[in-house]
Every structure is written in C-alpha cells, then in structure tokens.
Amino acid sequence: MLDRKLVRLLSQNARTSVSDLAKMLGVSRLTVQNHMQQLERRGIIRGYTVTLSDEFVNSQVAAYMLIATDQKLLGPVVRALEKIEQIYSLSSISGEYDLIAELRAETTASLDRAMDQVSQVQGVLRSHSSVLLSKKFERG
C-alpha cells in the first residue's frame, strides 16, 4: 500500500523531496528512501521525468500513425523507428495494423518528413496518419 501511494505521489511530481514524501506518507525519510530503492531495483521505477507545460506541448504538431509491418521484419522495423527522433512513443496494437506511433514535431514540415521516413523503413507495408488538433482532456 505504501509503495502504491509513493508511486502516485512521484507520478504527480517526481521532484518532490524525500522529506516531503515522508511527511505526506506519515513515515520516516529512511522508510521512503528504502522503498524508492526497492522500487528502482524491481524496475517499477525506471527513471524520473519532466512534465512539460501544456503551452509547450500545444506548440508542437502531433500525430498518431498506424503502421502495418511484415511480421518477419517487426524487430528491425522497431529498431529503425526508434532512431526517428520525432517518434515520441511506439506501441504494438491488435487489429489491421501492428504498431501505433505518436509523433511530435515543431513544424508540419518536420512532421511530414518523419512520416515519410517511417514509410521508407524496410518492412513497413502501409501506414495511416491522423494529426491531433486539440487535446480535450488528459488523465494524469
């Protein structure tokens, strides 16, 4: 139970000090430090991150791209896509397409070039893209 509360607090603000976490959880600093180390060792916490402002995120052009692949080349396709810096995340999905990529770029031209790069990767059979217009809400 303590681990879940700790993870939730760190998800809300990864820069919260150990002292403040201890106060919020009603435990000692040493207890918090030990639990954080255990969560890191177990791979539950893989790193600490930055949450970008809505203003910055909204200044970027974003799109989702569905990608169908030759299943025999899925591994090399994923490794090639990982090198495209505009791809923010890549997930496998079920259905007609095999992967979904979230792309982010500073301009539509940069986004277009990234989409062209995806299409040229050996093993990509076809793709379908949708540019994001606005975010209605997000759960954190």
C-alpha angles and dihedrals in degrees: 000000000000091000092054092050091047093050091048092051092047090048089056093048120359090189095064108127121246088242092055091045090052091052093048092048096041094235137107125278089244091055091052092047092050093049092047091051091049091049090050093048091049090051094242090119107042098170147327120262147194122249110217122221119254088240092059095042091047090052089064127079111236135188141173116228124197111209129197114200142188098258092219089061099042094113095051090043091055091048091050093048091050088065093059102095095204091063104097097180139000126199135176115238139185124245135043093340127052103208140027120205127195109212126194127186139162095237138023088242091057091046090050092051090050091051089050089051090053092051091052096054111114108250096030105119100180142335141201124206136198121188114219113238102184140342112241095192142332131208114222 
